[in-house]
């Protein structure tokens, strides 16, 4: 087994910080020439720009020195410590948040893509999180980043390792692109039929008045709570070890609702916890909605049977006829739903607000026709998500073994 040397980041790179926005400056969603990278944009080896923010020209002049170049490795140093990403060409010269640093001026024998993977290993992640611990607001200062040690094999081996791991990432990215297309297809079909009412045969169906405006004849306005089952989650007591230790029942926190679909648990609880706490199982096909805190208004769809915490409400169709329709409806209506939020600093809605939401239900025959078209799209999307989950697990298992020299990369097929 090969044994690679380790080195401090300070030995082979320069660490430079980002910059806080000037006083009274705000990020904008309207594109400008100056994209702004936030901490939340840096994760899993990538810097993504799915929810872009920009800096105005006059504000950029005050922070123009704090930008990134294509290929720079960035690390978050506040909040979710140790997220790592490499800057894509599309974000060349983007401004960098003060909650991250960039590694620049790499020594000639260090490959940037390899370094990014080295920083994702459990050992490097542990070093960063331990270095940031101890303060009320954990922060990984530049001087602490300098002391992080990583495995540093010869440059040809670095490039070989980066190539092996990036092959997994390319498969993941291809699947993610297909997922975006499938999700867009489902939402476009939903809007065509149920927002614009241009469903097959709509020309021969007259419109009639309703509490929600004119709707096709034969359709009905109903409260969600009158038609579907709503389930409020619960958290088993953390003081009861028999509720958590050796658990086999999936359970999610509200942070999981950030995921497009929920394919795995946050934690596992025991059957006893399910029996003697407020936790309740929600079936596969449930639409879940985060009802409080930072995740308020996030909507997802269960691809597994799971329980959830008390910040999550599930909407279940016992007949399963409208499972996909519920998800797409709530996604479409979510901004209106969260307008009912209350609570000052900690905004929230509750199960009764969800129950009171009025929806326009199509006829059963049209609901069946819609499901025949959209259910295969949902199934294909779920298959891709589970494939991504497997690819990530395989990559994450390979990562420390490759970087520690346990696996002889030179003996692996190209």
C-alpha positions, 0 to 999 in steps of 0.5 A: 500500500502506497503511503502519501506525504501530507502537507499544510495548506500554507505550504502549497497555497495562499488563502484569501478571504471574501468580502462583506457587502458594503453598508446599505448594499443589497444583493439583487436577483436581476442579472448584472455583470457581477454575480455574487457567490454566497456560502450556500452556493458552495457544496459537494465539490461544486459552486452552483448558481441555481438561485443566483444573486448579483451585485450592482455596479456601484457596489461592486466597485467597493469589493472588486478586489474580492473576486474568484477566478475559474478553477479557484478552490473555495471553502466555507468558513462560517455556518456550514463549515468546510463546504468545498467547491471549485469555481466554474468558468461561468463564475470567473470574476464573481464576487466572493462572500466573507463567509468563504475563502479561496485557495490561490497561487497553488504550487506547481505540483498541486492539482486544483481538482485533486485539492478539492477532493482532498478537502472533502475527505472525512479527515480534512472535514474533521480538521476544519470542523474541530478547528472552528469549534468552541465559539458562539458563532463557529468560524474557521479563520484564515490562519486555521485554514492554513494549518489544515493538512491534506494528503499530497501524492505526486502530481501524476497520481493527483491527476489520476485520482481527480480523473477517477472521482470526476467521472462519478461527478460527471455521471451525477451531473448528467442525471441532475440535468435530466432531473431538471428537465423531467421536473420542468416537464411535469410542472409545465403539463400541470400549468397547462391543464390546471392553471390555464385549463387547456386540458384535452377537450377543454374547448367543449367544457364551459366555465362556471363561477366558483369562489376561486374564479371561473373554473371548468364545469364539473370541477369543484373547489374544496379545502385540502383538509376536506379531501386529503389527509394531513399529518403533522410530524413529531420528534421523539424525546432525545432523552429516551435512548430507546427511541433512537438507538438501534432505530430502523424507522426513517425520520426526517427533519425539516431541512430535508424538505429542501431536497427536490425529492426525499430519498433517504432519512435524516436519522432512524428512530425505533418502533417504540418511538413511533408507538409512544411519541408524536412521530407518525409514518407518512407513506411514499407519495406524500407531499411534505411542506416545511411550516416554520423557520428557515425552511418555511415554504419548502415543498418536497415529495416522499420517495420513501415511507418516513416519519418527520419532525414537528416542523413538517406537514404531510398531505396524503391522498389515500386513493393515490389518484392525486398524489402527483397532482397534490405536489404540483398544486402545492408547489404552484400555490406555495407563495400564497400559502406562506402569506398566512405565516405569523410569529414575528422573528420565527415565522410559521404556518400550521396544519390548519392553515394547510387544511384551509387551502382551497384547491380546484379539483378536476373530475376523476376521469381527468385526474386519471388521465393526468396521472397516466401521463405524469406518474411515469415522469415522477418514476423516472425522476425518482430512479435517477435520484436513487442512482445519484445516491448510489453514485455519491456513496460509491464516490465517497467510499472511494475518496478516502481510500484513494487519497490514503494510498489504500487503492493503487490508482496506477493499477486501475483501468484508465 
